[in-house]
Amino acid sequence: MITIDQVSKRRGSKQILTEVGFEARPGRVTGFLGPNGAGKSSTLRILLGLDRPDGGVALVAGRPFARLRRPLTTVGAVLDGGGAHRSRTGRGHLRWIAASNGLPRARVDEVLDLVGLTEAAGRRVGGYSLGMGRRLALAAALLGDPPVLVLDEPVNGLDPEGIRRLRVLLRDRAAAGGTVLLSSHLIGELAETVDDVVVIDRGRVVALGTLAEVTGAHRGLEDAFFALTSGTGPGTGHGGRP
Amino acid sequence: MRALRAELLKLSGIPSAWVAVVVGLVVPFAVAALNAGARSAGRAAGGSDPTGVDAGFQELAFGVIGVVVLGVAAASSEYFAEGGDSAGGRQITASLTAVPSRVRFLAAKAGALVLAAAALAVLSTAATLTVSRVVPGEFAAPLTSADAPRVLGVVAYWVLTALLAHGLTLLTRGGVVPLVVLILNTSVVSVTYLLTRVTPLANYLPDLAGARMFVRTFRSSVEIPPLAGGVVMAAWTLALFGVAAAVFLRRDA
């Protein structure tokens, strides 16, 4: 369970988040949708304790992320670059992460296999393609077999095969009772994967609810998205708080 | 403990850390070997150290650039990022999602750095002092038990310098400025030493005060006992690291 409650954030003179609030529930995949620069990454960075909000709280399993002792066993996260130093090998990157949370070494090879990186594991990350980097980041997120997954733009750079594998994996995690929150500006990719949708635009949540609720009378999620984020759409009329 | 183990693994996985090890081992050893050869060839030459009491120790004061590189690399590797859409990205993101307590993270990082710098200092001191005594043969000032505190002084100097470099790099979030400033000051032009010509207070700057822990002959009007020198340097380190930690704890990653 992820709870974002009234989170606000300024950067310089710019208000980048205004009282953002939503929940991501267990057993469901929640899509966090918005145009580039709408505040998706900022929200997720606050959720993961990387940035500090000016107001509001973000909780994972009822606690602030920064209070978790072995966070990887609770939350797996994939953020922007993934954070692998280019001089390290893929395996080396996963190994220190595993060590930091007291996870067994054998787990490193398991997740490498899971994301299909076993053969590239001994190569330096600097030589990885964008897609391989994303897969490595996903492997890191899965190291602790966490019940909660947070993924920022996970399909960026993935080939169609990779996208399909990710989709199956996320559906499986949710089916097993996991909480999955993923952000995307690619609406088409999201529509087939998510149960719930949160739409953010210019730092404010403009719609939230189940996929059907947010889609509403529109032909599809994509139409709803553009109606909601163009500034002329029905605004917060759809859905409502879960 | 888990976080410390992770930091040791991280440090051992970046090439610049190994460059640091090589520099820290080779530079003082090579310079000490050259100086020792010169000293035995023309003992009367005198110079700053006519008695040879600082043979090896002078070179170790210079070899500290090895741990400067180490301290800088340990911090700058967290912030290093190539262009926008790379597979990598800044490591600090991964670090703080794995160890979200920033206090724990900083403590583990400093701990790993202290261990690595101390180990490097011990190895380098052993090698450098050996070569500085073996090459001149009978001309060498023999090492006695009285030199044991000086060896400890070298280790302390290296560890504190590594922490200073680390703290500075945490503040700048990039390795270039601290590397240039610290290495230039240690090797090419000692700005801090030149400052002592302007004001005697400059003797209390961290590098000069700290070197008193093991260098015995100083061309300086100010007397600072070894222990006091160590305390002064430790105070500088604590202050800088404290500021760096305070900034790091508050700012967005």
Chai-1 contact restraints between the chains, C-beta under 6 A:
chainA,res_idxA,chainB,res_idxB,connection_type,confidence,min_distance_angstrom,max_distance_angstrom,comment,restraint_id
A,L48,B,T97,contact,1.0,0.0,6.0,A-B,restraint_1
A,G49,B,P100,contact,1.0,0.0,6.0,A-B,restraint_2
A,L50,B,L96,contact,1.0,0.0,6.0,A-B,restraint_3
A,L50,B,A253,contact,1.0,0.0,6.0,A-B,restraint_4
A,D51,B,D252,contact,1.0,0.0,6.0,A-B,restraint_5
A,F65,B,P100,contact,1.0,0.0,6.0,A-B,restraint_6
A,A66,B,P100,contact,1.0,0.0,6.0,A-B,restraint_7
A,P71,B,P100,contact,1.0,0.0,6.0,A-B,restraint_8
A,A77,B,T97,contact,1.0,0.0,6.0,A-B,restraint_9
A,L79,B,T93,contact,1.0,0.0,6.0,A-B,restraint_10
A,D80,B,G89,contact,1.0,0.0,6.0,A-B,restraint_11
A,G81,B,G88,contact,1.0,0.0,6.0,A-B,restraint_12
A,G81,B,G89,contact,1.0,0.0,6.0,A-B,restraint_13
A,G82,B,G89,contact,1.0,0.0,6.0,A-B,restraint_14
A,G83,B,G89,contact,1.0,0.0,6.0,A-B,restraint_15
A,G83,B,Q91,contact,1.0,0.0,6.0,A-B,restraint_16
A,G83,B,T93,contact,1.0,0.0,6.0,A-B,restraint_17
A,G83,B,A94,contact,1.0,0.0,6.0,A-B,restraint_18
A,A84,B,G88,contact,1.0,0.0,6.0,A-B,restraint_19
A,H85,B,S77,contact,1.0,0.0,6.0,A-B,restraint_20
A,H85,B,Q91,contact,1.0,0.0,6.0,A-B,restraint_21
A,R86,B,G88,contact,1.0,0.0,6.0,A-B,restraint_22
A,S87,B,I14,contact,1.0,0.0,6.0,A-B,restraint_23
A,S87,B,P15,contact,1.0,0.0,6.0,A-B,restraint_24
A,R88,B,G13,contact,1.0,0.0,6.0,A-B,restraint_25
A,G92,B,G13,contact,1.0,0.0,6.0,A-B,restraint_26
A,W96,B,A6,contact,1.0,0.0,6.0,A-B,restraint_27
A,W96,B,L9,contact,1.0,0.0,6.0,A-B,restraint_28
A,W96,B,K10,contact,1.0,0.0,6.0,A-B,restraint_29
A,I97,B,A98,contact,1.0,0.0,6.0,A-B,restraint_30
A,A99,B,R5,contact,1.0,0.0,6.0,A-B,restraint_31
A,A99,B,A6,contact,1.0,0.0,6.0,A-B,restraint_32
A,A99,B,L9,contact,1.0,0.0,6.0,A-B,restraint_33
A,S100,B,R2,contact,1.0,0.0,6.0,A-B,restraint_34
A,S100,B,A3,contact,1.0,0.0,6.0,A-B,restraint_35
A,S100,B,A6,contact,1.0,0.0,6.0,A-B,restraint_36
A,S100,B,A98,contact,1.0,0.0,6.0,A-B,restraint_37
A,S100,B,V99,contact,1.0,0.0,6.0,A-B,restraint_38
A,G102,B,R2,contact,1.0,0.0,6.0,A-B,restraint_39
A,V125,B,A87,contact,1.0,0.0,6.0,A-B,restraint_40
A,V125,B,G88,contact,1.0,0.0,6.0,A-B,restraint_41
A,Y128,B,A87,contact,1.0,0.0,6.0,A-B,restraint_42
A,L130,B,D85,contact,1.0,0.0,6.0,A-B,restraint_43
A,L130,B,A87,contact,1.0,0.0,6.0,A-B,restraint_44
A,M132,B,A87,contact,1.0,0.0,6.0,A-B,restraint_45
A,G133,B,A87,contact,1.0,0.0,6.0,A-B,restraint_46
